[in-house]
Amino acid sequence: MIKIEGKPHDLGGGMLIHRLLPDRKKRLVGPFCFLDRMGPFTAEPGQNTDVRPHPHIGLSTLTYLLAGRMVHRDSLGSEAVIVPGEVNWMTAGKGISHSERAHKEDKKIAHEMHGLQFWIALPDGGEEVEPSFQHYLQTQIPVQENAETKISLIAGEGFGLKSPVKISSPLVLASIEAKQEFKLLTAFPQFEIALAVLKGSVECGSETITENQLVVFDHGASLQAKLSEGAHVILFGGEPIATPRYMWWNLVSSSKERIEVAKKQWQDGSFPMVPGETEFIPLPE
């Protein structure tokens, strides 16, 4: 079992994120190679919370909001407003760029923002698929609720539920809210599994995991955890990827050479761009 402390990053103006993956202790959990928690924070009137267009290859992104709303636009011409409980699933494949901006009405008022973004590395043999975008409403996400817990299955299969989100490899991603102290006992024998704590605490053996921490269980091990009353955790993982993945900025690939090609395309303007956008994030030095 590996315990990871999320690394805080202040983006300015009170915009705080915690990066839980990748970490020097663990680069991937199954195909999951990146997890950022944004907020929670209050965006003030006129505050710039926009993320300008930037490129991706070799992965899918999954955006899941807990508060606020964002406008997604991408180089396929897709546009979607995402609100809490909905799922944006964007597959970059051989190349996509996108922006994530505040809704124009929200820019005039103070508003709460809180959300998660995952990157899921595409499987061996599937890194160069055609890019695509799917948006799923909250009513499409299956929920199991009783006196103890509320489990929302965001992607994959588990807990007797199956999400409609079109995934590229076997995985599970679930939001688990404990209404009272609750013992979570489950197993995903073929998967690497992690728990990220958003609220409250979780006891895993002799370890206590608290907010903005992550615990990765041994591959194939049964998951046993005691959630405190009011705790909110995210369970995620999947089948490990056989071939190592390289990550540079927003680019993920099994080939360093492929990343160099994408870098050059973004720099010279030949990478697919978002229609109607005039801004972009320059290639880092």
WOMO-V527596 format. One record per residue. N is the residue number from 1. RES is the residue in one letter. PHI is phi as a letter, one per 40 degrees, with the letter a starting at -180 (* if undefined). Layout:
n res phi
N RES PHI
N RES PHI
This chain:
n res phi
1 M *
2 I b
3 K b
4 I b
5 E c
6 G c
7 K c
8 P c
9 H b
10 D c
11 L c
12 G h
13 G g
14 G g
15 M c
16 L b
17 I b
18 H b
19 R c
20 L c
21 L a
22 P c
23 D b
24 R c
25 K c
26 K a
27 R c
28 L b
29 V b
30 G f
31 P c
32 F c
33 C b
34 F a
35 L a
36 D b
37 R b
38 M c
39 G g
40 P c
41 F a
42 T b
43 A c
44 E c
45 P d
46 G g
47 Q c
48 N c
49 T b
50 D c
51 V b
52 R c
53 P d
54 H a
55 P c
56 H a
57 I b
58 G g
59 L a
60 S b
61 T b
62 L b
63 T b
64 Y b
65 L c
66 L b
67 A a
68 G g
69 R a
70 M b
71 V b
72 H c
73 R b
74 D b
75 S c
76 L c
77 G g
78 S c
79 E a
80 A a
81 V c
82 I b
83 V b
84 P d
85 G g
86 E c
87 V b
88 N b
89 W b
90 M b
91 T b
92 A c
93 G f
94 K c
95 G i
96 I a
97 S b
98 H a
99 S b
100 E b
101 R b
102 A c
103 H c
104 K d
105 E c
106 D c
107 K c
108 K c
109 I b
110 A c
111 H a
112 E c
113 M b
114 H a
115 G a
116 L b
117 Q b
118 F b
119 W b
120 I b
121 A c
122 L c
123 P c
124 D d
125 G g
126 G b
127 E c
128 E b
129 V c
130 E c
131 P c
132 S a
133 F a
134 Q b
135 H b
136 Y b
137 L c
138 Q d
139 T c
140 Q c
141 I c
142 P c
143 V b
144 Q b
145 E b
146 N a
147 A c
148 E c
149 T a
150 K b
151 I b
152 S b
153 L c
154 I c
155 A a
156 G g
157 E b
158 G i
159 F f
160 G g
161 L b
162 K b
163 S c
164 P c
165 V c
166 K c
167 I b
168 S b
169 S a
170 P c
171 L a
172 V a
173 L a
174 A b
175 S c
176 I b
177 E b
178 A c
179 K c
180 Q a
181 E d
182 F a
183 K c
184 L c
185 L b
186 T a
187 A a
188 F b
189 P d
190 Q c
191 F b
192 E c
193 I b
194 A b
195 L b
196 A b
197 V c
198 L c
199 K a
200 G g
201 S a
202 V b
203 E c
204 C b
205 G g
206 S c
207 E c
208 T b
209 I b
210 T b
211 E d
212 N g
213 Q b
214 L b
215 V b
216 V b
217 F c
218 D c
219 H d
220 G g
221 A c
222 S c
223 L c
224 Q b
225 A a
226 K b
227 L c
228 S c
229 E d
230 G g
231 A c
232 H b
233 V b
234 I b
235 L b
236 F a
237 G i
238 G i
239 E c
240 P c
241 I c
242 A c
243 T c
244 P d
245 R b
246 Y b
247 M b
248 W b
249 W f
250 N b
251 L b
252 V b
253 S a
254 S c
255 S b
256 K c
257 E c
258 R c
259 I c
260 E c
261 V c
262 A c
263 K d
264 K c
265 Q c
266 W c
267 Q c
268 D c
269 G g
270 S c
271 F c
272 P d
273 M b
274 V c
275 P d
276 G g
277 E c
278 T b
279 E c
280 F a
281 I c
282 P c
283 L d
284 P c
285 E c
